[in-house]
Structure formats: C-alpha cells, structure tokens
C-alpha cells in the first residue's frame, strides 16, 4: 500500500527499522531465555495488575483484529483463483486453521507451511526483472523522506506496526522458553538461576539477526515493487487483492496468462503466510492471557492439558472471523490492523 501510494517515499524505512527490529526481538528472546518465562509472566512479577491487564488487553485486542484482517485477506486472495463466496471461504479457512492448531503440534504444522513463505521470493525476483532507476532507489533507501500530512503519517505508522509488532514480542519470548525446554535447557543451578551459556546467547542472536535481515530485505523489495510497478503506472490505492497482485505481473509477463499467474503467485503467498500468521497471532494472545492467570500454556500440550490456553486461541480466532461480517474491506482491514499494532507497540516497548 505504501509503495503504491507514496512511491519510493518510505523505502528508507526498511533500512532504518532493521537495527530497531533486531534489538527489540533480541530483547524479547533474552527475556524468555534468561527468565524461562514469557513477557506477560515477567510483567506480572514486576508491575501492578493494572499494568498487566493493560498489556494483555492491548495485545489480545490488536491480535484479534489482525486475525480478522488476515482471514479476510486470505479469502480475498483465494477468490482470485476459485469463484466461491467470501463467507464460505472465511469459514473454511477458520476451520482448517483451528483444526491444525489445536490437533497438531505447531512444530509439525510450521514444517509443512513454512515452505509457502518462499512465494515471497517473487518480490525480489520482480524487483530485479523490472527496470529500476537505481540512483533514485539508492538515495530513497538511505535518505529519509517525510511528509507532514495525515496520510503519510498514518501509513508509516502501519509500516512500523507490521514490523515492530506487539504479538511478536510475546511470541518470541514464549517460543524461546518452549525451545529451551524441548532441548532440556530449562534447568536451574543451586542459586535458583537458569543456566544460560554464551553459546546459547550466540545461537539466539545469530538466529534472530538472520531472520530480521531476511525480513527487512523482503520488506524493501515489496516496497520497491509496489513503487515501480503500481505507483508509476498510476495505481496509487490498493483496494482489492487483485490490485496488489498486479505488482507481480512483470514477473510472468512473457507468459500468455500473465494476469492469472501473478494472481496465483500472490494468492499462494497470502494464503500460505496467513496460515502461519494466524496461529502466531492467536497463540501469542493465548500465551499472554495464560501467563497472566497461571494457566498451562504450550502448543505442544493436548487440549485437555491446556483448555484455557486453547480456549483463548479459539475465541480470538472466531471473533476475528466475525469481524469480516461487519462490512470492513479486507485490504483496508489489514492496513488498519497494522496501524493499530504501531500504536499499541509504544506502551508495549516501554
């Protein structure tokens, strides 16, 4: 949306968000690694109940809205390929997500679906297929550009919110705890402190930094493709999934059905990443609530072992589904959800 609307105007955000994003996510990972607890549990130990409920409430509300936006976007993307009613697709997608998340381990689930994230490579490929004014692109990447108007500030808040996202704070810390316990590193020494070796910290930093670099390179390519293909062609407002899919048409321009192929690649990316993202959103909300109330919390538990945890996942996902029936456009909902995350991130970071 920002590439289409502002061209190269916010291309610099990908570069300048990288160290901030890496530092924030490493801080969250360190909290989980060193304390053996998630963010909400640590907040509960150090702050009042008012602060705890505010933090948990913010992440649950933001995540639930984000879940709704993701489910809607997935259904819209699917409609580019199959002529099925939006309502049927949202119901089917929700049912599949809940079934997989509740009745399989996330480790198994993600092993299958993470390969669909490779669809994002379509953006770097397109970025280098299309003729780019590289001098202008380099300058726009390095030199920050600001416009002091509502539209610019609104979208840049969304760009920040979809990168420095509150749900990732909770997810990162909780998954670090689960990973260490799975490896048998949850032991404590005689002083009651967890044993955290330099090698554990090194591996965590390496994992985190590689992930953040890949994320921001991909972000930069999406911004660049949006700016070059859409903005320069006069498409300055993405209203539908089909509008967004046009960004990938240059990738398949030599094929007879370029329009369909670009929609296919775009749809695979949105649907695949949605199937990964919604469990992260609902799961991070469930971790936050469960830690606040001392409930069992793990995606490796069976439902009967952590009924509170899985209840939060189910309720958040179902409410997210219902949001799609109040007349909000799925593409706009994604943007608004990102902006909400950008606003919610400020007190969370503090």
Beta strands, then each sheet from edge to edge (+ up, - down):
end
